[in-house]
Amino acid sequence: MISFKIEGEYIKLDQLLKAASVADSGGQAKIFINAGMVTVNGEVVKQRGKKIYPGDDIMIDQTHIQVIC
């Protein structure tokens, strides 16, 4: 599990995947999201710009990311 600390109120999903080193680039993050490979709080999300807040749980493949403030 990765604990990822954000500085502001939220971070966009594609930015989080890149910042957490799950995706090598924004383009790769977009591919993961569009392919339905990413869940937020247990639901598949296909919005790159989805706002992710502290307390949200993100899963991609076998990687679990917990967002903290």
Secondary structure, DSSP 8 states (H G I E B T S, - for coil): -EEEE-SSS-EEHHHHHHHTTSSSSHHHHHHHHHTT-EEETTEE---TT-EE-TT-EEEETTEEEEEE-
